[in-house]
Amino acid sequence: MTETENVSKKLIEDAENRKREILSEASGKSEAILKEAEDVIKTIMAKGKALAGETYEHEYNFLIAQFNSELNQKFLMEKIKIVDEVIKRIIEKLENISIDELQKPLLKFAGEINVKNAVYQIGKKEKRINDAVVSKIFGNKKIPKSGKEPNFEKGLKIIDERKEYYFSERNLIDPESEDTKMEISKLLFE
């Protein structure tokens, strides 16, 4: 072998060695890069999974709260219907009580009003309160009957100049009063 061949062979061997070193170094770097990429992927996946879990839990809690709210609203509406039905039945019963049972609240009504030049009217469809009952409950106050046609269906109205006092079974329970509705609701649902 000639010196040129030896030099060429040496250069080729050196090039091969360098190639192996570069490939080995590149392989090591690529493994490190791949390992780092895997770690980054694991971190991203863990964060994504945690975020998905939080989002799921938030949505789940929101849907449960929404469902509970709708359920509570329906439950409340049913309670209101029941209370309204109870009030309706109470009024029906009050409208059918006897004059004897109605006399005590009528006497209280007559005692609470202070009239001077009053007249009375009886409702167009009133069946229990009549002139004799009015005379009895007002006793010595001697209130005359009004000559005008009444503009109400049931009960008794005392008109004293510009003041009007009205009595009916509905005065015994105020169906529109929130206090009445709350009391009935407490009796029914607590």
Secondary structure, 3 states (H helix, E strand, C coil): CCHHHHHHHHHHHHHHHHHHHHHHHHHHHHHHHHHHHHHHHHHHHHHHHHHHHHHHHHHHHHHHHHHHHHHHHHHHHHHHHHHHHHHHHHHHHHHCCCHHHHHHHHHHHHHHCCCCCEEEEECCCCCCCCHHHHHHHHHHHCCCECCCCCCCCCCEEEEECCEEEEECHHHHCCCCCHHHHHHHHHHHHC
